[in-house]
Amino acid sequence: MFHAAGGRGGPMFALQSETRKPKNVVATLGRLASYFKPYSFFLLIVAGMVIINAWTQVISPDLTGQLIDCFITPATASEFQSAPALPGVGASSVRPINCWYTTVPPNRTTAETMAGIAGLIGLMVGLYLLGAIVGGLQFYLMTWTGQHVLKRLRVEIFEHVHRLSLSFYAENEAGNVMSRITNDTDTLQQVLNFALVSVISGALLLVWIAITMMQKSLPYALISMAVVPLMIFATTWFSNQARKAFRQTRKEIGNVNANLQESIAGVREVQAFNRESANIAEFERSSAAYRDANIRAVSFTAALAPTLEALGYLAIAIVVVVGGILMLRGQDLFGTTISLGLIVTFLGYVQRFNQPIQQISVLWTNIQSAIAGSERIFELLDTPVAVTDKPGAIEMPTIRGKVELVNVSAEYKPGEPVLREVSLTAEPGQTIAIVGPTGAGKTTIINLIPRFYDVTAGAVKIDGIDVRDVTLESLRRQIGIVLQDTFLFSDTVMNNIRFGRFDATDEEVMAAAKLVHADTFIERLPKKYATVLGERGTGLSQGQRQLIAIARAALANPRILILDEATSSVDTRTERLIQQALEKLLKGRTSFVIAHRLSTIRNADQVIVIQEGQVVERGKHAELLAKGGVYHDLYLSQFRREAEAEPMAQGVMVPAK
Amino acid sequence: MQGQMMMARAQSPGRPSAGGRAPMDLTGLRRAVQYVFRYKRIAAIAYASLFISTLAQLMVPQLIQSLIDTVTNGYLANALAKLPPQVQTLAIQKLGWTTEQFKSNQTNAEALLIAAGLGVVGFALMRGLFAFSTSFNAERTSQSVAYDLRNEIFSKIQRLSFSYHDQTQTGQLMVRATDDVEKVRLFVGQGLMMALQAFILLVGTLIILLLTNFSLTLVVLPTLPIAIVLFMGFSGIAQPLFMQVQIRLSKLNTILQENLAGIKVVKAFVREASEQQKFNAAAEDLMQQQLRVSRLFSFLFPFVFLVMNLGQAAILYFGSGQIINHTLTFGEWQKFSLYLMFVFFPLGQLTMIIAQMAQASASATRIFEILDAHNDVTDKPNAIVLPPIQGHVKFENVTFRYFGSTEPVLSKVSFEARPGETMALLGATGSGKTTIINLIPRFYDVSEGRVLIDGYDVRDVKLDSLRSQIGIVLQDTTLFTGTIRDNIAFGRPEATMEQVIAAAQAAEAHDFIMSFPDGYDTRVGERGTTLSGGQKQRVAIARALLLDPRILILDDSTSNVDLQTEYRIQKALDQLMKGRTSFVIAQRISTVLNADQILVLDKGEIVARGKHEELLEESALYAEIYHSQLIGDSEMPVEVH
């Protein structure tokens, strides 16, 4: 079956994917094996089937040989009534050489011979049938098991992704984590689906055939297998070269893609500056490099299959020529008598060598990658979770809304404090505006309240209870958050708002949207509340996205509200809507606002000025402004423009310095 | 074993085919195949090699037959030689040999055998060589075709007018130039070759089989229709199953991706449990689909091989009978079982090719959609080179509507800008400001009316001569991979370093550029230094300044920059506008105060025009915009002490 082993594509595809070497194979395999434990019974069956399958492969060439040695040769020979002349078929001897299947009565009639042949072939058909059933079942059982393991792993990863605290995501970009998870599960899936069984059964088949051949005749077997080392060498060498070459093609396609992306996204500039021809010339260069890298890589894969095929035919020639000459001369090969049947049997065996070798060498690296992939998956699963419920954590009672930070210090990296000894108290219903330059620690403060991070010293208390003493779920359920970049899921508007409270009815969702004035623009969307948003959905403006986030928080109806105001500019009308919405949302709740809007600050009960992780000023807007300190400068650089844009608004005029 | 290999092959490249199962339209594919004719020589080598290697493949069983027959004949001759003479003659007759044949078989057996062995090896080598030449040259051909297609798509995209780009997304176009090209390439490079090979192999084998042993051929023939039905039915069932796998996988990945990107929201609203439920359901869905595919494979491949093996068994049985009756030799017998595989192999290949062809033709259609896209903005056949301009811009009753739309974006707009004047454009989003500035460098063509520059209709002059005299600074600045210097010299690659530095200095960009260790050679864009929004904007201003254009188009907004930067950008912009005819999408109070003319747009029409003071009194809309949208200028901010 040499031709089938070749072909383009097939295992060659495996050469194109990136391969990695695992670090600790034993530990990873052990851990992976533990996932298979619940299915060990199935695996046992699979193992049994692999063995049966290999056996049917080993036995059928042997049976073909028996067909010749026990039936055909005696039948032809007996016609010449020359019993003593034929090697091994003595008149009295009932067992010709190499014939173990049956005894041959002398002078058997043709009909008897044919009946015997029919019996033997019937046996072979039975074996083929068995092989087919076992082969199919084995494949299905293995994928069944593999898929179940994979699903469990996926779910575990996903749950862990949720448990991991925000410090993990601060260090690891979401995109990277994502591609790691998908790539690693993907390689694992391929291996679990077919590579593992293929390699195991291929190896088993190789060894079994080798042993069977050696049992029949050690020297003849060694001669027949003379090309096997060459096959292994050719396969490994060509695969390695191809893999290296394909690495280059991946690099080149990266360039092509970057080039495309940039020139298409920037096409307006390209045309404005008359750069079309130059860009086209540049693209043609990277395009050509990609073409050439591909041709080079394919020169290796294209050479592998014909090489193996040629070696396969060489093996056939060796088996027949060496065996034939010895048989003709009637010589023994170190004690083995060569019969025609033995030659045909060995012919069948060497034909079965080619494919497993190719399979193993190509898929082996896949298995390596999969082990490396599992290793990284386990690494992720082992990433410690910084923020968890402590044993005996209680349910947070219904919050009244008093929030205290008592001498709070916090750090993301040990030794680099982000907050130092920060204390503040918010009475129920108060609005606290937090201002300060980028990196001062504003975001850290609001992250501590729903306990996204833990403090390193001091305590965050809500209604007098330390947030570390209550369950995360009961705490966060009572806190609403509106982030600067509104994250929308690719789902309907309805469900995006419903994200605030899972069990809210459609009417409640719409009421929340109405409350924050998001209903006007939603009603104008093509499918209103049923419009699908996000990646593949309608694009909303920044301001509209914020309105949805505000509606989300309104639906949750929390006692404590955390708000990170957006800095990006939105059009005037939407801006006005957002301000009105926020005013409604803040009313009656304890609120912490990272403020970028002057109106928010003016209305705040307390303004907290943060600089380098410390509270440097606090008080009301007017008081702080009069003080002429840090807040005054901040105001000048950040808010004055806004103050000028609404000259009619009430407010303190800033004395020019 | 073999089954698993095929399963692996069929499962691994499980990409969804966007074309689906719709009836195939082969026009696109036929056009794509014609690209092969550009590489006649290589393609001819590939096809010739294919022909030779396939014929060689057909020869190999023949050679193996002769190899085995030499052995058995020698063996028989040896056996006969030991018989008594009368019996010997009888036996020789019975075998159908002549006395010479007998003698030769007896004495030359070893030499014949070695010769036959060498024959096999020689042929195998030749076959290998030509098989390599086939694959290699097919790859060269198809990669060259892909190269041409990619480049043609790219240059078409680069030259298509804005109205085309308004309707397409970057990602979509990228898929055309990469994935779709690759699918077409696979068909051109492999599909066609494999189809031809399969055809030669199938027909050749059947002819040889029928010629050598008619009755034995009839024995194996019935397995053929079974295999065909199986393969055809399989590809019909498998395609939609694979597509489902892809759909479910991407659903699962979407959930994962959203939960990673939106982790804070998930945690904030305590939605872990319900998201986990969602994920679990999606994972289960995917698994069930995978198992459905796996069930199909578990049945199909073992079954196909069973059918093939049954064919082998039939040959074994009937062949044995014929050998005993001396109507068949051992060698022929072996040959038959080898040829039988040559029958099944092409059948499997052909079904794969049909699936490949469906995908490739859908891709080809999409590729030619781009290549055939009508470009409305091109040089007229007799377009002239626009001489150096003064900067006089005139719109005469300009109406513009997007292709296929009846609503005009601009209707009957007329105005005139004299050389050196600054025109401020005001209006709400969608009022037509951007359209006006896009019509001047002829990014679009007007639907009615004329745009005149120094009296020339912009449609009568060559595009590059027009655009090279217009400078554009937009709010969202795209910088390209390369050095800062490359980016500033984007519109004039031949500019000297001194000119680049002068432009950067005028744009207030020189200082921050020099603060980078590599100065003007600092790489930006992908894998380079990322510039802040304000820095990008100043590079863009320098880029426009370097052209020293007579007409300038700009958006004076500054987004997300600190006060100090904003001040510097404003200074740079004022510098830029000096002495040029400028069209400004105005966001700043100072711009409208300094403008020679202000055009107030509403729903595609100019509703008011004039100077600031006049408009403030006359136009309510202007007053509203002035108060609600425009931003005061910043001065050099006070140093924080």
Interface residues (C-beta under 8 A of the other chain):
Chain A: M1 H3 A4 A5 G6 G7 R8 G9 G10 P11 F13 A14 N53 Q57 T64 L67 I68 F71 I72 A75 T76 A77 E79 F80 Q81 S82 A85 L86 P87 T110 T113 M114 I117 A118 I121 M124 V125 Y128 L129 G131 A132 I133 G135 G136 L137 F139 Y140 T143 W144 Q147 H148 L150 K151 R154 V155 F158 E159 V161 H162 L164 L166 Y169 A174 G175 V177 M178 I181 T182 Q190 N193 F194 A195 V197 S198 S201 G202 L205 I253 V256 N257 A258 L260 Q261 E262 S263 I264 A265 G266 V267 R268 E269 V270 Q271 A272 F273 N274 R275 E276 A278 N279 I280 F283 E284 S287 A288 Y290 R291 N294 I295 V298 S299 T301 A302 A303 A305 P306 T307 E309 A310 G312 Y313 L314 I316 A317 I318 V320 V321 G323 G324 I325 M327 L328 R329 G330 L340 I343 V344 L347 Q355 P356 Q359 L363 P450 F452 L472 E473 R476 R477 I479 G480 I481 L483 F487 F489 S490 F499 G500 R501 F502 G534 E535 R552 A556 T567 S568 S569 D571 T572 D633 L636 S637 R641 E644 A645 K657
Chain B: M1 Q2 G3 Q4 M5 M7 A8 R9 Q11 S12 P13 Q57 V60 I64 L67 I68 T70 V71 T72 G74 Y75 L76 N78 A79 L80 K82 L83 V87 A91 K94 A109 E110 L113 I114 A116 G117 L118 V120 V121 F123 A124 L125 R127 G128 L129 A131 F132 S135 F136 E139 R140 Q143 S144 A146 Y147 R150 N151 F154 S155 I157 Q158 R159 L160 F162 H165 T170 L173 M174 A177 T178 Q190 L252 N253 T254 I255 L256 Q257 E258 N259 L260 A261 G262 I263 K264 V265 V266 K267 A268 F269 V270 R271 E272 S274 E275 Q276 F279 N280 A283 E284 L286 M287 Q290 L291 S294 R295 F297 S298 F299 F301 P302 F303 F305 L306 N309 L310 A313 L316 Y317 S320 G321 I323 I324 H326 F330 Q334 M341 F342 F345 Q349 A428 T429 P441 F443 L463 D464 R467 S468 I470 I472 L474 T478 F480 T481 F490 G491 P493 G525 E526 R543 L547 S559 N560 D562 L563 H627 S628 Q629 L630 I631 G632 S634 P637 V638 V640 H641
